[in-house]
Amino acid sequence: MKKGDWVIIILVIGLSLALVSMNYINNRSDDYNLKAIIYYNGQVYEEVSLNEEREIEIVTDIGRGLVKVHDHGIEMIESDCKDEICVHTKMAKKNGDMIVCLPNKIVIEVVGQQEVEIDAISG
């Protein structure tokens, strides 16, 4: 290999590392501005910041579930549904993560706290 080949290889590796680092830092800071929206039967039941630490009991006419918010995430820790798939679902911590309890019609979705509206930008 020639000297010019090594320069190109080093530049490509350096650029790749810089992009990966910027992506990691950007995603890391976004993780701390997230909230979870808890839906029951398609309607908003409650919204909670993932920076909090607390338990939320969801009581509906269909069933009951217990949600725990901790460590910048949210998880279903108890449910009275038959199969408890929602309880065995991993903690939701990232934008777009969801926990679903179909028998009790409960959906938990992690979203960014500040949504940018296109109309606000354009005018």
PyMOL commands that place a pseudoatom at each C-alpha (Angstrom):
pseudoatom trace, name=CA, resn=MET, resi=1, chain=A, elem=C, hetatm=0, pos=[0.000, 0.000, 0.000]
pseudoatom trace, name=CA, resn=LYS, resi=2, chain=A, elem=C, hetatm=0, pos=[1.049, 3.535, -0.688]
pseudoatom trace, name=CA, resn=LYS, resi=3, chain=A, elem=C, hetatm=0, pos=[1.241, 6.402, 1.777]
pseudoatom trace, name=CA, resn=GLY, resi=4, chain=A, elem=C, hetatm=0, pos=[-1.920, 7.972, 0.274]
pseudoatom trace, name=CA, resn=ASP, resi=5, chain=A, elem=C, hetatm=0, pos=[-3.897, 4.770, 0.907]
pseudoatom trace, name=CA, resn=TRP, resi=6, chain=A, elem=C, hetatm=0, pos=[-3.028, 4.884, 4.612]
pseudoatom trace, name=CA, resn=VAL, resi=7, chain=A, elem=C, hetatm=0, pos=[-4.133, 8.526, 4.837]
pseudoatom trace, name=CA, resn=ILE, resi=8, chain=A, elem=C, hetatm=0, pos=[-7.511, 7.674, 3.299]
pseudoatom trace, name=CA, resn=ILE, resi=9, chain=A, elem=C, hetatm=0, pos=[-7.969, 4.682, 5.620]
pseudoatom trace, name=CA, resn=ILE, resi=10, chain=A, elem=C, hetatm=0, pos=[-7.145, 6.773, 8.695]
pseudoatom trace, name=CA, resn=LEU, resi=11, chain=A, elem=C, hetatm=0, pos=[-9.517, 9.555, 7.589]
pseudoatom trace, name=CA, resn=VAL, resi=12, chain=A, elem=C, hetatm=0, pos=[-12.368, 7.094, 7.019]
pseudoatom trace, name=CA, resn=ILE, resi=13, chain=A, elem=C, hetatm=0, pos=[-11.823, 5.444, 10.412]
pseudoatom trace, name=CA, resn=GLY, resi=14, chain=A, elem=C, hetatm=0, pos=[-11.602, 8.830, 12.136]
pseudoatom trace, name=CA, resn=LEU, resi=15, chain=A, elem=C, hetatm=0, pos=[-14.785, 10.081, 10.474]
pseudoatom trace, name=CA, resn=SER, resi=16, chain=A, elem=C, hetatm=0, pos=[-16.594, 6.862, 11.396]
pseudoatom trace, name=CA, resn=LEU, resi=17, chain=A, elem=C, hetatm=0, pos=[-15.562, 7.156, 15.037]
pseudoatom trace, name=CA, resn=ALA, resi=18, chain=A, elem=C, hetatm=0, pos=[-16.649, 10.806, 15.124]
pseudoatom trace, name=CA, resn=LEU, resi=19, chain=A, elem=C, hetatm=0, pos=[-20.087, 9.966, 13.697]
pseudoatom trace, name=CA, resn=VAL, resi=20, chain=A, elem=C, hetatm=0, pos=[-20.606, 7.068, 16.097]
pseudoatom trace, name=CA, resn=SER, resi=21, chain=A, elem=C, hetatm=0, pos=[-19.594, 9.262, 19.043]
pseudoatom trace, name=CA, resn=MET, resi=22, chain=A, elem=C, hetatm=0, pos=[-21.937, 12.085, 17.998]
pseudoatom trace, name=CA, resn=ASN, resi=23, chain=A, elem=C, hetatm=0, pos=[-24.806, 9.636, 17.554]
pseudoatom trace, name=CA, resn=TYR, resi=24, chain=A, elem=C, hetatm=0, pos=[-24.158, 8.103, 20.981]
pseudoatom trace, name=CA, resn=ILE, resi=25, chain=A, elem=C, hetatm=0, pos=[-24.035, 11.500, 22.694]
pseudoatom trace, name=CA, resn=ASN, resi=26, chain=A, elem=C, hetatm=0, pos=[-27.183, 12.688, 20.908]
pseudoatom trace, name=CA, resn=ASN, resi=27, chain=A, elem=C, hetatm=0, pos=[-29.162, 9.551, 21.773]
pseudoatom trace, name=CA, resn=ARG, resi=28, chain=A, elem=C, hetatm=0, pos=[-27.904, 9.605, 25.351]
pseudoatom trace, name=CA, resn=SER, resi=29, chain=A, elem=C, hetatm=0, pos=[-29.148, 13.158, 25.966]
pseudoatom trace, name=CA, resn=ASP, resi=30, chain=A, elem=C, hetatm=0, pos=[-32.530, 12.350, 24.355]
pseudoatom trace, name=CA, resn=ASP, resi=31, chain=A, elem=C, hetatm=0, pos=[-33.041, 9.430, 26.746]
pseudoatom trace, name=CA, resn=TYR, resi=32, chain=A, elem=C, hetatm=0, pos=[-33.361, 11.840, 29.656]
pseudoatom trace, name=CA, resn=ASN, resi=33, chain=A, elem=C, hetatm=0, pos=[-36.116, 13.917, 28.012]
pseudoatom trace, name=CA, resn=LEU, resi=34, chain=A, elem=C, hetatm=0, pos=[-38.562, 11.077, 27.525]
pseudoatom trace, name=CA, resn=LYS, resi=35, chain=A, elem=C, hetatm=0, pos=[-42.012, 10.457, 28.898]
pseudoatom trace, name=CA, resn=ALA, resi=36, chain=A, elem=C, hetatm=0, pos=[-44.369, 7.521, 28.849]
pseudoatom trace, name=CA, resn=ILE, resi=37, chain=A, elem=C, hetatm=0, pos=[-47.969, 7.800, 27.795]
pseudoatom trace, name=CA, resn=ILE, resi=38, chain=A, elem=C, hetatm=0, pos=[-50.253, 5.193, 29.325]
pseudoatom trace, name=CA, resn=TYR, resi=39, chain=A, elem=C, hetatm=0, pos=[-53.343, 4.488, 27.242]
pseudoatom trace, name=CA, resn=TYR, resi=40, chain=A, elem=C, hetatm=0, pos=[-56.448, 2.581, 28.284]
pseudoatom trace, name=CA, resn=ASN, resi=41, chain=A, elem=C, hetatm=0, pos=[-58.870, 1.565, 25.546]
pseudoatom trace, name=CA, resn=GLY, resi=42, chain=A, elem=C, hetatm=0, pos=[-57.219, 4.007, 23.119]
pseudoatom trace, name=CA, resn=GLN, resi=43, chain=A, elem=C, hetatm=0, pos=[-57.561, 7.020, 25.440]
pseudoatom trace, name=CA, resn=VAL, resi=44, chain=A, elem=C, hetatm=0, pos=[-54.775, 8.690, 27.424]
pseudoatom trace, name=CA, resn=TYR, resi=45, chain=A, elem=C, hetatm=0, pos=[-54.903, 7.395, 30.995]
pseudoatom trace, name=CA, resn=GLU, resi=46, chain=A, elem=C, hetatm=0, pos=[-51.799, 9.194, 32.320]
pseudoatom trace, name=CA, resn=GLU, resi=47, chain=A, elem=C, hetatm=0, pos=[-48.503, 10.707, 31.181]
pseudoatom trace, name=CA, resn=VAL, resi=48, chain=A, elem=C, hetatm=0, pos=[-45.354, 10.360, 33.270]
pseudoatom trace, name=CA, resn=SER, resi=49, chain=A, elem=C, hetatm=0, pos=[-41.757, 11.549, 32.912]
pseudoatom trace, name=CA, resn=LEU, resi=50, chain=A, elem=C, hetatm=0, pos=[-39.195, 8.760, 32.869]
pseudoatom trace, name=CA, resn=ASN, resi=51, chain=A, elem=C, hetatm=0, pos=[-37.043, 10.882, 35.192]
pseudoatom trace, name=CA, resn=GLU, resi=52, chain=A, elem=C, hetatm=0, pos=[-39.445, 10.106, 38.048]
pseudoatom trace, name=CA, resn=GLU, resi=53, chain=A, elem=C, hetatm=0, pos=[-39.442, 7.074, 40.306]
pseudoatom trace, name=CA, resn=ARG, resi=54, chain=A, elem=C, hetatm=0, pos=[-42.894, 5.853, 41.285]
pseudoatom trace, name=CA, resn=GLU, resi=55, chain=A, elem=C, hetatm=0, pos=[-45.546, 3.205, 40.842]
pseudoatom trace, name=CA, resn=ILE, resi=56, chain=A, elem=C, hetatm=0, pos=[-48.834, 3.767, 39.040]
pseudoatom trace, name=CA, resn=GLU, resi=57, chain=A, elem=C, hetatm=0, pos=[-51.822, 1.524, 39.560]
pseudoatom trace, name=CA, resn=ILE, resi=58, chain=A, elem=C, hetatm=0, pos=[-54.049, 1.314, 36.498]
pseudoatom trace, name=CA, resn=VAL, resi=59, chain=A, elem=C, hetatm=0, pos=[-57.546, 0.306, 37.511]
pseudoatom trace, name=CA, resn=THR, resi=60, chain=A, elem=C, hetatm=0, pos=[-60.170, -0.095, 34.798]
pseudoatom trace, name=CA, resn=ASP, resi=61, chain=A, elem=C, hetatm=0, pos=[-63.515, -1.812, 34.432]
pseudoatom trace, name=CA, resn=ILE, resi=62, chain=A, elem=C, hetatm=0, pos=[-61.725, -4.617, 32.547]
pseudoatom trace, name=CA, resn=GLY, resi=63, chain=A, elem=C, hetatm=0, pos=[-58.745, -5.264, 34.804]
pseudoatom trace, name=CA, resn=ARG, resi=64, chain=A, elem=C, hetatm=0, pos=[-55.819, -3.949, 36.786]
pseudoatom trace, name=CA, resn=GLY, resi=65, chain=A, elem=C, hetatm=0, pos=[-52.144, -3.364, 36.152]
pseudoatom trace, name=CA, resn=LEU, resi=66, chain=A, elem=C, hetatm=0, pos=[-49.248, -1.985, 38.179]
pseudoatom trace, name=CA, resn=VAL, resi=67, chain=A, elem=C, hetatm=0, pos=[-46.564, 0.040, 36.389]
pseudoatom trace, name=CA, resn=LYS, resi=68, chain=A, elem=C, hetatm=0, pos=[-43.205, 1.011, 37.864]
pseudoatom trace, name=CA, resn=VAL, resi=69, chain=A, elem=C, hetatm=0, pos=[-41.213, 4.007, 36.643]
pseudoatom trace, name=CA, resn=HIS, resi=70, chain=A, elem=C, hetatm=0, pos=[-37.529, 3.824, 37.613]
pseudoatom trace, name=CA, resn=ASP, resi=71, chain=A, elem=C, hetatm=0, pos=[-33.994, 3.975, 36.183]
pseudoatom trace, name=CA, resn=HIS, resi=72, chain=A, elem=C, hetatm=0, pos=[-35.190, 6.225, 33.314]
pseudoatom trace, name=CA, resn=GLY, resi=73, chain=A, elem=C, hetatm=0, pos=[-37.624, 3.551, 32.113]
pseudoatom trace, name=CA, resn=ILE, resi=74, chain=A, elem=C, hetatm=0, pos=[-41.058, 2.060, 32.695]
pseudoatom trace, name=CA, resn=GLU, resi=75, chain=A, elem=C, hetatm=0, pos=[-42.237, -1.524, 33.128]
pseudoatom trace, name=CA, resn=MET, resi=76, chain=A, elem=C, hetatm=0, pos=[-45.402, -3.423, 33.954]
pseudoatom trace, name=CA, resn=ILE, resi=77, chain=A, elem=C, hetatm=0, pos=[-44.697, -5.293, 37.194]
pseudoatom trace, name=CA, resn=GLU, resi=78, chain=A, elem=C, hetatm=0, pos=[-48.162, -6.731, 37.861]
pseudoatom trace, name=CA, resn=SER, resi=79, chain=A, elem=C, hetatm=0, pos=[-51.255, -7.487, 35.817]
pseudoatom trace, name=CA, resn=ASP, resi=80, chain=A, elem=C, hetatm=0, pos=[-54.340, -9.549, 36.412]
pseudoatom trace, name=CA, resn=CYS, resi=81, chain=A, elem=C, hetatm=0, pos=[-54.476, -10.733, 32.807]
pseudoatom trace, name=CA, resn=LYS, resi=82, chain=A, elem=C, hetatm=0, pos=[-54.206, -14.465, 32.200]
pseudoatom trace, name=CA, resn=ASP, resi=83, chain=A, elem=C, hetatm=0, pos=[-50.867, -14.812, 30.363]
pseudoatom trace, name=CA, resn=GLU, resi=84, chain=A, elem=C, hetatm=0, pos=[-48.986, -11.747, 31.752]
pseudoatom trace, name=CA, resn=ILE, resi=85, chain=A, elem=C, hetatm=0, pos=[-46.962, -11.202, 28.567]
pseudoatom trace, name=CA, resn=CYS, resi=86, chain=A, elem=C, hetatm=0, pos=[-46.851, -7.495, 29.468]
pseudoatom trace, name=CA, resn=VAL, resi=87, chain=A, elem=C, hetatm=0, pos=[-45.193, -8.318, 32.798]
pseudoatom trace, name=CA, resn=HIS, resi=88, chain=A, elem=C, hetatm=0, pos=[-42.496, -10.327, 31.028]
pseudoatom trace, name=CA, resn=THR, resi=89, chain=A, elem=C, hetatm=0, pos=[-41.826, -7.571, 28.470]
pseudoatom trace, name=CA, resn=LYS, resi=90, chain=A, elem=C, hetatm=0, pos=[-38.513, -5.795, 29.044]
pseudoatom trace, name=CA, resn=MET, resi=91, chain=A, elem=C, hetatm=0, pos=[-38.398, -2.289, 30.459]
pseudoatom trace, name=CA, resn=ALA, resi=92, chain=A, elem=C, hetatm=0, pos=[-39.289, 0.450, 27.963]
pseudoatom trace, name=CA, resn=LYS, resi=93, chain=A, elem=C, hetatm=0, pos=[-36.541, 3.086, 27.941]
pseudoatom trace, name=CA, resn=LYS, resi=94, chain=A, elem=C, hetatm=0, pos=[-36.157, 4.422, 24.411]
pseudoatom trace, name=CA, resn=ASN, resi=95, chain=A, elem=C, hetatm=0, pos=[-38.299, 6.561, 22.156]
pseudoatom trace, name=CA, resn=GLY, resi=96, chain=A, elem=C, hetatm=0, pos=[-40.783, 4.250, 20.418]
pseudoatom trace, name=CA, resn=ASP, resi=97, chain=A, elem=C, hetatm=0, pos=[-40.624, 1.407, 22.964]
pseudoatom trace, name=CA, resn=MET, resi=98, chain=A, elem=C, hetatm=0, pos=[-44.030, -0.040, 23.849]
pseudoatom trace, name=CA, resn=ILE, resi=99, chain=A, elem=C, hetatm=0, pos=[-45.588, -2.379, 26.377]
pseudoatom trace, name=CA, resn=VAL, resi=100, chain=A, elem=C, hetatm=0, pos=[-48.980, -3.811, 25.477]
pseudoatom trace, name=CA, resn=CYS, resi=101, chain=A, elem=C, hetatm=0, pos=[-51.528, -5.675, 27.601]
pseudoatom trace, name=CA, resn=LEU, resi=102, chain=A, elem=C, hetatm=0, pos=[-54.210, -6.735, 25.139]
pseudoatom trace, name=CA, resn=PRO, resi=103, chain=A, elem=C, hetatm=0, pos=[-56.638, -8.370, 27.586]
pseudoatom trace, name=CA, resn=ASN, resi=104, chain=A, elem=C, hetatm=0, pos=[-56.765, -5.208, 29.739]
pseudoatom trace, name=CA, resn=LYS, resi=105, chain=A, elem=C, hetatm=0, pos=[-56.542, -2.817, 26.741]
pseudoatom trace, name=CA, resn=ILE, resi=106, chain=A, elem=C, hetatm=0, pos=[-53.511, -1.046, 28.234]
pseudoatom trace, name=CA, resn=VAL, resi=107, chain=A, elem=C, hetatm=0, pos=[-50.716, 0.339, 26.050]
pseudoatom trace, name=CA, resn=ILE, resi=108, chain=A, elem=C, hetatm=0, pos=[-47.618, 2.144, 27.326]
pseudoatom trace, name=CA, resn=GLU, resi=109, chain=A, elem=C, hetatm=0, pos=[-45.594, 4.111, 24.794]
pseudoatom trace, name=CA, resn=VAL, resi=110, chain=A, elem=C, hetatm=0, pos=[-42.315, 5.974, 25.333]
pseudoatom trace, name=CA, resn=VAL, resi=111, chain=A, elem=C, hetatm=0, pos=[-42.121, 9.272, 23.424]
pseudoatom trace, name=CA, resn=GLY, resi=112, chain=A, elem=C, hetatm=0, pos=[-40.020, 12.430, 23.366]
pseudoatom trace, name=CA, resn=GLN, resi=113, chain=A, elem=C, hetatm=0, pos=[-41.343, 15.193, 25.625]
pseudoatom trace, name=CA, resn=GLN, resi=114, chain=A, elem=C, hetatm=0, pos=[-41.118, 17.973, 23.064]
pseudoatom trace, name=CA, resn=GLU, resi=115, chain=A, elem=C, hetatm=0, pos=[-42.767, 17.326, 19.746]
pseudoatom trace, name=CA, resn=VAL, resi=116, chain=A, elem=C, hetatm=0, pos=[-41.840, 19.819, 17.010]
pseudoatom trace, name=CA, resn=GLU, resi=117, chain=A, elem=C, hetatm=0, pos=[-44.841, 21.035, 15.040]
pseudoatom trace, name=CA, resn=ILE, resi=118, chain=A, elem=C, hetatm=0, pos=[-44.258, 21.748, 11.348]
pseudoatom trace, name=CA, resn=ASP, resi=119, chain=A, elem=C, hetatm=0, pos=[-46.761, 24.640, 11.369]
pseudoatom trace, name=CA, resn=ALA, resi=120, chain=A, elem=C, hetatm=0, pos=[-44.862, 26.386, 14.174]
pseudoatom trace, name=CA, resn=ILE, resi=121, chain=A, elem=C, hetatm=0, pos=[-41.631, 26.286, 12.185]
pseudoatom trace, name=CA, resn=SER, resi=122, chain=A, elem=C, hetatm=0, pos=[-43.077, 27.419, 8.875]
pseudoatom trace, name=CA, resn=GLY, resi=123, chain=A, elem=C, hetatm=0, pos=[-44.977, 30.282, 10.077]
for i in range(1, 123): cmd.bond("trace and resi %d" % i, "trace and resi %d" % (i + 1))
show_as sticks, trace
zoom trace
